[in-house]
């Protein structure tokens, strides 16, 4: 349940279509929504923190019945994802580079925390897919769908790095697609855990 709710909360960027953020979703990073000088920074920052808590809590609860070192490492990676997401909010971007001239796209601390978020995310995907393939625990949904979600999520993440190399524009589209895929990953894990309820451990 926690991971399912996290999938929705983590895609809080959809509120852009309801709130006058002043940012263009096509050309802005989602983290610009809670940049230090943005009017809705408290709202979006709080939602991000809630999503991080949901993911970490869900992973901690899931790791109990999940046997095997690959699965354990995968759930701990998801906990690390939640912790890194908190750091991402605590050390926000100074300003919104997509709309503010002179605002740097690369903020050293925020860029570092964002990199940690992605490293933990992809580690959780890879490790839990391996665990599902070995059958410890048996998670058919993750075994079948996980590799596709991992590949798509990694591709969309790589497509967002243009501004970091001085080539901004349209990076907001793949990033938001990436966040949707992260939500899909959470739902996939939630469905896999639900399907295991009542089954004896191997």
N, C-alpha and C positions, 0 to 999 in steps of 0.2 A: 504493500500500500504506500509506504514512504517513497519508494522509487517511482511509482506511478504518478504520485502527486509532484515529485521533483521534476518529472518530464515536462509537466505543464508549467510549473513555476519557473524553471530554467529558461523557458522561452518567453520571458517577460517583455522582450523587445516588441511583441505584438501590441503592447500598449502605445507604441509610437503612433499607431493609426488613430488613437483616441485623444492623445495629449499633444499640445503645441510645443514639442521639444525644440523645434527650429533646426533639426538635423534631417538630412536626406538619407533614408535607409539604404539607398543604392550606393552611396559614396562615404558612409561613415561607419566606424567601428561601433559595435554595441557598447563597448566600455566607455565610449564618449558620453553615453547617457548618464553615467554616474561620475563623470569627470568633476574635478574639484570646483569648477566655476559654473556648473550647469544647474538650472533651476529645479530640476527633478532628481538631483543627485541622491537625496535622502531616500526617496521612494524606490528608485531602481537599486540603490546600494542595499537597502533593507531586503528587497526581494531576492537579490543575489545571495545575501547571507542566509536567508531562509532556505533557498535551494541547496546551498552548501551543507546546511545542517540536516536537511532531509536525505541527501545522498550519503553523507557520512553515517547517519543513524541507520539507514537502510542497509548499508554495507556491513556495519558492525553486527546487526541482527542476522544478516544472511550468512556470515562466515561461520556461525556456530554449527549448523547441520551440514556444512559443505566439507567433505573429506578431501584430502590430497593437498600437497604443497602448492601445486599450480593454482588451485582454486583459492587457497588461503592468501597467496601472494596477490591474486587478482582482486580479492575483496579489500585487502589492505591498500592496494593501489587506488581503489575507489575512495577509501578514507582519505588518502593523501590528496586526491582530487578535491575533496571537500575542504580540507585544510588550506590548500593552495588557493582555492576560490575565495576563501576568507581573506587571505593575504592580498589577493587581487583587488578587493574592495578597500581594504585598509590603506593600501598604497595606490590610489587612483591616478589616472592621467591628470596632469595639471590643468589642461584645457582641451578643447575639441579641435583637433587639427583640420578636420574637414570643413570647418566654417570660420576658423580664426587664423588669419594670416600671421605667420611667425610662430605658430604653436608647433612644437616638435612632435613628429609622429612617433619617435623613439624616446620614451621616457625610461631610463635605465632600470629603475626599480620595478615599475609596472610591467615593462617588457619581460623582465626576469620572472615575475610571478605568473604572468600569462604563459610563459614557456613551461613553467613547472606544472601549471594546470593541464596543458596539453600532453606533457610527458606522462603524467599520472593517468590521464584518460586513456591514451593509447596503450599504456602498459596494462591497464585493467582489461581492455578489450582483448589484447593479444594473449594475456595469461588465462583469462576465463575461456577464450576460444580453445586454447590448448587443453585446459582442464576438461572442457566438454568433449573434445575429441578423444581423450583418454578414458572418458566415462566416469571420472571422479571429480564432481558428481555427474550423473547422467543428466545432461541438459540438451535434448535434441534440438530445441529451438535455437539455442546459442550455437550449437554445432553447425546447423544448416545456414542460419542467417547472419551469424556473427561476423564471418570473414567478409561478407559483402558490406555490412555496415562499417566495419573497420576500414576497408578500402575507400569507400565513399567519403567517410568522415575525414580521413587523412588527405584525400584529394582536395576537398573543399577547404580544409585548413591551409594547405599549401597555396591555394589560390588567393588567400587574403594578405599575403606578405608584401604586395606591391609597394605600399607606402613606406615600408621599412627600407626600401631600396630606392626611394625617390620617385616611384611611379604610382601615385595615387589614382583612384578612380575605379568605380564599380566593385571594389573589394567588399562592400557591404552586402552584396547579393550572395556570394559564396559563404560569407561568414554566417549569415542568417540561415542559409541552407545547412551549414555545419551544425548550428545549434539545434535545428530540427532533428538532425541525425543523432546528436547526443541524446535528445529526448527519446528517439526511437530505441537507442541502446538501453536506456533506463527501463522503458516499457518491455523490451525483450527480456531483460533480466528479471523484471517483476513477473512476467508470464511464465518464465522458466521456473522460478521459485514456487509460484502458485501451483504449477503442474506437478511439483514434487511433494506437495503437502499430502501427508498420509502414506507416502511410500516408505518402506523400510530402507535404512541406510545400507549400502553394500558392504 
